[in-house]
Amino acid sequence: MTSLNLSKTAYLAIDLQDGILNNGVLAPYTPDSVLLAANQLAEAFKNTEALITLVNVDATSFHYLHPARYTREQPIKVPDSYMQLSMAIATDDTASNVVTVTKHNPGAFFGTDLDLQLRRRGIDTIILSGLTTSNGVYATALDAFQHGYHLYIVEDATSDRDPDLHHLFFDKLYPKLGTVVTLAQVFFMIGR
């Protein structure tokens, strides 16, 4: 493991919002353990030179997920709290290095200004975690790889609705896009 230059590093927390965390069973890690791990990562990066990026998804724009039930003219109905960010740092007024990105697709890069925000700050390294392993995290990891970022995907801060998919992605796919790490390894790389 190498140490990280925090001024060139961003931590991206994908889809840790009430509507996704409270929407079914996750495995191999529970919603509470994924949220705890994400909160620990955010706390470690809080008020450092690193950028903390909280990514949520606007489910009302996911028309392509429900083509038989909804059209663009018929709004998708979700509870008001669906997009509410769940991480503690989302409401922490003392954190000076947090931005929020709302996405309308599985990946956090497509259709957002995420790449612009990262490049403007000179960021070339991404620490990635969140939900779900085979959807939002994967789409974001693939885009980060294609944009040329150095990528670390935190296995024990990420989970899926299907534990077999989680293991497949971490065993076979993610090592082709970046480096699979644990929470403890991230803390070691940042000297915490």
N, C-alpha and C positions, 0 to 999 in steps of 0.2 A: 504494500500500500504506500502510496505517495501522499505528501501533504498537499493541501489545496491552497491556492491563492484566493482568499475570500473576495478580493476586489474583482475577481474574474469569475465568480461563482454565483449561481442562482439556485435556490431550493424551490422546486415546483411541487405543490400539493394539489393533486388532481381530484376534483369532484367530492371533496370532503364537506358535503352539505347535507342538511337534515333529510331531504327527500331521498337521497341515495343511501346514506348511512342507515336509515330506518326503513329500508325497503327490502326486507328479506334477509336470509341467512348468508353470511360470508364465510369462506374457508380458504386456506387453512387458518386464517386469523380472523377473529371476531371484529365487528365494527368498533367495539370499545378499545381493543388492542391496537387497531390501525390508527384510530384517533389519538390514543395515548402516544404512540410512536411519532406521529406527525407533530403533536404538541411538543414532544421532546426535541425533535429536529428544529422546529421553529424557535423554541427557547434557546437552543444552542446558537442559532444564527441571528437572533434578535439583537438589533443595534450594533451589528458588526458591519464590515464592508460588503458582505454578501447581500443579495437581494432575495427576499422571501416573496414568492408569487403564489397567491391563493387563486386557484382556478375553479370556477363553478360553471355549471351548464344551465342554459336557459331551456328548460324542457318544453316550453310552449312553442319553440321553433323547430322541434324535432318532427316535422311532418312526414319525413321519409320513413320514420320508424313505424308509422301507423297509417299507411296509405289507404287501407280499406275503411278506416273509421274517421279520418280527418282530411280536410283539404286546407289549402292555404287560406281560404275564406272562412273556414270554420275553426276558431281557436281551440287549441288543446287546453283542457282544463286541468290545472294542477293546484294543490293547496298553496296558499300564500307563503307558507314556510318552506316549500320545496327547495328554493334556491338559497335559503339562509345558510351562510357558512358556519360550520360547526367548530372550527378550531378556535382556541382561546385567543390567539393573537389577532383574530379578525376584529375583535372589539377592544384591543389593547391600545389605548391612546399613547402609551409610552414607547411603542415600537416605531422607529423612524425609517425602517427599511422594508416596508411591506407595500405591495401593490396587489390589486385584484384584476383578474382577467375573466370576463364572461365569454364563454364559447357557445357556439350554436351547432357544433359538430362533435364527433368523438374526440378529435385531437385539439389541443390547445393552440396550435399554430394556425391552422386553416381558418381564414376569415376573421382573424383577430390581429392586434398590433403587437403580439408577444415578441416576435422576432425583432421588430423595430425597438421595443423597449429594452431587450437584452443587448442588442448590438450597440445601441446608444450609450449604454453603460460599460461597454467593453467586455461583456461577459462571453466566455467561451466554454464554460463548464456548467453542466446541469446535474443537480442531485434530484432524482425523481421518485415520488411515491404517491400512493392514493388508491383510487378505485376507478374502475376495476382492472385487474391485471390484463384481461383479454380485450378490453374495450378502450376506455379513456386513457389509461396509462400506456397501453400498447400504441395507440394512434399517436400520442404525444411523443413517445420514445422513437417511433419510426420517423416522424417529422424532424425531431431534434437531430437524429443521425443524418438524415438527408440534408439538413441545414449545416452540417459540419461541426456540431457541438460535441465536446467530450462529455460522455454521458455515464452517470452512475445510477443504477436502478436499485432501490433499497427493498430487498425481498421481504423482510419482516415488518415493513411499513406499508405493504401493499397486499391486497386480497381480491378474491373473485367470488362469484356465485357458484363456481364449479372448481373444486380443489384440484381436479385432474388438469384442467386448463391452466391453473396457476402454476403447477409444477412443470407442465409442458413449456410454457412461455419462459419460465426462469431457467429451465434446464437446456432448452434447445434454441429459442428465438432471441431472448435478450442478450446472451453472450455474443451474438453477431452484431448487435447494435451498440453495445457499450460494455460496461463492467458491472456485474452483479455484486452487490455488497450487502452487508448487514448494518443495522443501526450502530452496533459497536464499532464496526470498521469506519463508518462515517465520523463518529466521535473521535476515533484515533487519528484520522486524516486531518481533522481541524484542531487537534490538540486539546480535546475536552475529556 
